[in-house]
Amino acid sequence: MEISKIRTTCINDKKDTVVSKIDEADIGKDAEMKVLNIFPDVKYQNANYFAGAVTDAAAETLCEMSEKDREEVLQAYFGKDGIGYNAIRTHIDSCDFSSEQYEASSDPEDIDLENFSIEYDLRYRIPIIKQIYEISGKDIPVLLSPWSPPAFTKSNAERSHGGVLIKKYYGYWAKYIVRYILEYKKLGINVKALTIQNEPNVAQTWDSCLFSAEEEKDFLDNYLYPELEKNDLQDLYIYIWDHNKERALERAEITIDEQNIDKIEGLAFHWYTGDHFDVLRILKEKYPELQLTLSEFCVEYSRFDDDQLQHANMYAHELIGNYNAGMNNFIDWNICLNDEGGPNHVENFCSAPVMYDRQSKKINYNLTFDYISHFSKYIESGATVLGSSSYSKDLEQLALMNPNGEIILIVLNQADNDHDIVVRVKGYENFSTIIECNSITTFVIK
C-alpha cells in the first residue's frame, strides 16, 4: 500500500498528518476500539460533477477585478492546478443574485418571441463562462435553471412573490426556455442540463414561481419535453424539484411515472432545511438510476454569523452525508461575491468561497474554499462511493474509488480533541494516524 498524498486543513496549524502501517494481527483490544473501516468491494453510486454557480452577482464581481485577479480566481476553480470544478450552473433571466430584474422577453404580444434577447446575459455571465472555457480547455457542461417566467405569464403579474404560471402560457413558457437554450448554444455554451423550476415550493420576495408536483409533471410531459424534441434537444438532462430535501421523495413519487422516467435524468435538491440524508438514501433505493444533484448550497448571512470554521464544517458535513446517502453531483452557489455578499437586488446576502474586497481590491479565499477542495481536487469524475464505517460520532468519513483504482478517504473531525484512528482497508495494508481536532484530512491510498 502507498499513501501517495496526505493533506490536512487544521485551524491549529499543526504539521501534516503522520501515518504508520499496522498489521491486522496487531489490531488488538486497544486498536480495535479506534477503527475506521473501508470496504472497497462495497460499491454504491458514482460521483460525477463538481460545480459552482456563475450568477450575475458572481460574474459582475469577477468583472470588477483586474484581469490578473479575475484570471487567478477562475484558475483556482477551473484551471489544471485548481480545485477541479468541471461544471457550471447559471440562471434563465434574473434571480435574487442579480443587480436588477430582467427578462429576455416581456411583451405579451410577442408570442413568437421575435424580440427575444439575452442582451443582459452578454454583459457579464456569458463572457465569464467563455473565459472559464479558455482556462479549463474544455466546453464544460452548463446547467440552466429558471427562477421565474415572465411577469405577464403569472397569476400575480410580477417576477417576485411566487404566483403561478397561468395555464394558457404553458406552451409559451416551454418555447421560451428552449429559445434560451438555443441562444446559449449558438454562442458556444455547452448547455447540458436543465432544472424545470428553482425552489417551486416557496413564494420568495425575489424572482420565484410556485409549481406543484402535478403542475411540474404536466408541464414536463405535455409542453417542455415535446418542445425539446421539436428542437432536437431531447438529450438534454432534465432535473425535477430543485428545492429542499425534506419533500424530495414525495415530489419524485408524484412527478415520475413509467411514461416519463426515461425523460428525467435526476432530481436536484438544496440544503437549507437540514440534513435529511435518509431522504436521499430512500430516493436512491427507490429510483437507483436517478442522478441526485445538490444544485445549490450557501451560507446565508440572515441565518449565520461570520464563523469561518462553522461554515467550512457545514459544507464538509453536507458533502459527506449526501455522498454516503446516494448523491452523484454537487454544485455550490456563487463562486465569487463582493465583500457585502452580493450584489443582490433584494439584499439576500450570503457568503461564498471566494470574496472580493472592493475597497482594498483584495481577493479573500474563505475556509470553505479549502474544505471544498478536499473533495473536488481529489475525487475524479466517475469515482465510486465505497462502504465505510467509523468508531466515533465525532468523525465523519467518506471513501471513494477513483477510476484509476486509487482510494480517496476524507475524514472530518468537528470535535475540540484529536482522535487516534486505525484505518482498515480490505485488501490493503492497515495504517494508524491521528485526526486532529477541528480539521479535515484527505488520504489518497493506492
N, C-alpha and C positions, 0 to 999 in steps of 0.2 A: 504494500500500500504506500502511496505517496500523497501527502497533503501538500499540494502544489502552491496553494495560496491561503493565507490566513489573514483576515482583516477584522479589526475591532474598532468600533467607534465608541468611545467611553468618555463621559463628561469629566472623569477624574484624570484623564490624560495619562493613563498608565502605558507601559510598554506593550508591544504586540504579544498576543497570547502564545504561551509555550505549550507544546503537546508532547506527550511521551507515549510510546507504544506500550501496550499491555496485553499479555497473553490471556486467552479465555480462562485458562486454569487458575490465573491469579485474581480473577474477579471473585473474591471471597465475600465473607459476610459484610465487611465494611463497604467494599466497592459496589456490590450489587444493590446497595441502598442508594446509589448515585447514578443509576444507568439512564442513558438516553439511547433508545433503540432506533435503528434504521433498517427497514426491510426492503431491499432492492427488488425482490421478486413480487412485492405487493404494489401494483401499479394502478393509478387512477387516471384522471384526465390530463390532457396536455395544457401547458401554459404557452400562449402564442404571442399576444401583443402587449407591449408596454408603451403607454402613450401619455400625452398631455394635450390640453385644450389650447388651441390658438384662438382665443376670443378677440373681439375688438379691443378690449382692455389690455390684453397681453401684447397684441400687435402694436397698438398705439404707444405703449410703454417702451417696447423694443425700438420703435422708430424715434423716440425721444433721445435715445442714447447715441453716442458717437458710433460710427461704422465699426470701429475697433471693438467697442464694448458689446455691441449687438452680435458681432461675429463670435465673440467669446462665449456669450450665453448660449447661442444656438449650437456652437461646437460642443459645449458642455452637455447638452441634451442629446444631440443627434450626430455629432462627429464621430470619427473612428476611434477616438480616445475618450469619448463622452460616456454617459451612463447607460447608453443602449436603447434609447427610445426609438421605436420603429413604426409608429402610427400617430395620427393626429385626430382630434375631434374639433369640429367647429360648428357654428350655428347658421341656420337659414334665417335671414333677416336679423333684426336686433334681438338681443337678450338683455338681462339685467347688467351684464358686464359689457355694455356699450355706452358711449358718451351720450347718446340720444336714441330715440326710437326711429326706425325707418322700415320701409317695405320696398320690395322690388317692383311692386305694382299696387296702387291704392285706388285705382279707377274702376268703379262698379260697371262702367260702360265698356271697359276694355276686357271683355270676356275671353277674347282670343289672345290676350297677352301681347299685343303688338307693341306696346310701350314698355314692356318688361325690361328692367335694367338692374344689374348688380353693380352699379357705379360705386356705391358705398363700400362694397367688399374690396374693390380695386384700390381703395385708398391705402389700406394697411394690411388687411388679412392675407389677401392673395399674394402681394409682394413678399410677405414674411414666409408663407408656405413655399413659394418659389425659391427663396433663399435657403430654406431647410432642405429642399430637394438638391440644391447645388452642394450644400455642405455634406449631406449624407451620401450623395452619389446615387440616390435612388428616388424613384417616384413613389414615396411611401404612401400607404393607403390612408384615406381620409374618411371619417365617419361624420355625416351631417345629421343635425338634429334641429327641428323647428320648435321655437318657444310659443309662437302664436301665428295663426293665419292672419291675413289682412283684416283690419278692423271692421270693414264693411261686411265681411262674411260671418261675423259673430253676433250672438244674441245681445251682447252689451255694447256693440259698436265701438269697441276700443281694444287695443292690444293688451292692456293690463287687466287685472282683477278677474281673471278667469273668463267667464262666459263660455258658451259652447258654439261649435261650428254649426251654422244653420244647414239643415239637411239639403236644401237645394244647391248649396255650394260645395257639396262633397266632390263632385266631378271637377269643378273649377280648382279646388284645392289640390287634388291629385295632379292635375295638369301643371299647376304652379310649382309643386315640389319637383316634378320631373323636369320642368324647364330649368329650374335652379341647378339640378344635377347636370343637365346638358350644357349649361353655360359654363360651369366649372370645368367640365371635361373638355370643352372647346379650348380652354386656357391651359390645358395640360395637367389639370389637377386630377389625381387618381382617386375619384370618389368610389369607394368600395362598399360602403355600408350606410345604412340609414336607420335612425330610430323614428318611430311614427309620431311621437309627441313627447317632448320633455315634460316631466312631472305632471301627468294628466289628472292627478287626483287632488290638486290644490289650486285655489284661486290666489295667485300671488299679487302683490302690489306692483309687480313688474310684468313683463310680457309673459302671458300664460293663457292656457286654454284647457278646459275640462273635457275629458274624454272617458266615458265609461268603458268597461271591457267590451260590452256589447257593441258600442259605437266604434271602438277601435277595430274590432273584428269585421264589422260591416264595411268600414272604410277600407280596410286592407283587402278583403276578399272581393268586393264589388266595384271598387273605384281605383285604389292605388295600384294594386298588382296588375289589373288589366291595362292601366296606363303605362306601367313599366314595360309590360310585354309589347305593347304597341310601339315602343321606342327602343326595343331590343335591349332593355335593361333588366331582364328577368334574372340575371345572375347577380344582381345587387344583393348584398347581405342585409336582410331586414330584421331589426330587433324590436320586440314589443316592450311595453311597460315603461322603462326608463324612469323609474321612481324608486322609492324606498323599499327595503327588503321585506318588511313585515307583512305586506299584502301581495308579494310577488307570486306566491303559489296559487292563490285564488284567481289572480289575474290570468295566469297561464291556463288554468283549468277552464276558464270561460272563453279566452281568446283562441286557444289552439284546439283544433279538431282534426279528424282524419283527412279532411279535404284540404286544409291549408298548412299542415305541419311541414310539408316539404318546401313551402314558400318562406318559412320562418327560420332564419339562421340561429337566432338566440334571443335571450332575454337580458335587457340592460337594467342595472339597478344602482341605487345610490346608498349612502351610508348614514344618513342624518338621523335615523330613528333607532340607533342601537345595533348591537352585534347581529342577532338573528341568523347566526351561521347555520343553524339547523334547518332554516327555510331553504337555504341553498342546497344543503345535503338532501333534503326531501325532493327538491326540484330535480337535482341530478339523478336521483334514483328513479323518479317518475318519467323524466324526459332526458335520457342519457346522451342523446345527440345534440341537445340544446347547448349552444355556446353561452355560458354565463359570464357577463361582462360588467365589471364595476365601471360604469361610464362617467361617474362624477363623484369626487370627494374633495373637500377642502375644510379648513378650519375657519369658521365664521367668527368675526370679532364681536358680533352681537351675543355670542354664547360663551366664548373663551377668552381669557386674557393672553398676554404675550409670553407664555411659558414655553420656550423652545423645546425643552425635553418632553413636556407633556404632549406637544404637537407631534413630535417625532415618534413617541411611543404609540400615539393613537394611529398613526399611519402604519407602523410595523405590525401592531396588533391586528388591525383590519386586514392587511395583506396576508398575514399568516393564517388567520381564522378563515378568510374567504378561500384561499387556495386549498386548505385542508378540508373544506366543505364542498369543493367542486368548481370553483371559479376558473375560467380559462384566460381571461384578459383583464388588465386594469388600465384605466385612463384617469389620470389626475386632472384636476380642474385647471385653472390658469397656470401656464408655465412661467409667467412672469407678471408682476404687478408693480405699481409705484408704491412709494413709502406710505401712502394713505390706505392702500389695499384696494385700489381702483385703477382706472376710472370706472364709475358705476352710476348710472343715471338715477338710481333710487337710493344711493348711499348704502347699499348692501355690501359693505366692505368685508374683505377676508384676507387671510394670509396666503402666500404662495411660496413654493420652494426657493424662488429667486425674487428678490425685491430690489427696486431701483430707487435710491435716494436722489430726488430731483435737485435738491439744493447742493449737496456735496458732489453730485454726479458719480456716486459710488454704487457698485453692484454688491449686494449682500446675499450670500448663499446661506439660507437658513438650515438648521439641523435636519429638517425634513428632507432636503435635497440629498444629504449624505445617507440618511436612513433608506430612502427610496433606492439609492444606488446599490445598496446591499442586495437588492433583488434584481433590478433591471440590468445591472452591469454584468452579472454572473449567470443569470438564468437565460439560456438561449431559447429562441423561438422553437417550439416543438418539444421542449422539455416535458418530462412526465412526472407528475406528483407521486411520491412514494409514501408508503405506510411508515409511520414513526410513532414513538411514544416517549414520554419523559416522566421522571420520578417526582417532579415538583410542580406545583401550580405557579410558582414564580417564573418558571422557564417556559417560554412558548417557542416551539420549533417547527420548522418546515424543511422537508427534504425532497429533492427532485433529482432526476437523472437527465442530464443533457443528451442531445442526440449522439454525441461522441462517446457516451458511456460514463463520463465523469459525474460524480455525485456532488450536489450542492447542498450544504446544510447551513441553515440560518437559525440562530438562537437569540432570542430577545430575553433580557433579564431586566425587568422593571423594578426589582427589589433594591433596597439600600444595602444589601450584603452580597458578597461574592458567593458563587456556587461551584463546588467541585463536581465534575461530571466524568463519567466513563462512557464514551461513545462506542456502542456495539453495532457493527455493520456486518450483516450476514454475508459471508463470502469474502470479507476483507479482514485485515488486522484491526484490532480494537485500539483505542487510544484514550488517555486521560488528559484532562485540561482543566483550566479554571475559567468560568464565565463571570466576568467582572460585574460588579453592581452597576445599575443604570447604563447598560451597554447593549449593543447589538454586535454579533460576531458572525462572520461568514467563513465557512470552510469549503474548500474545493478538494474532493477526495478522488483519487484515481486508483 
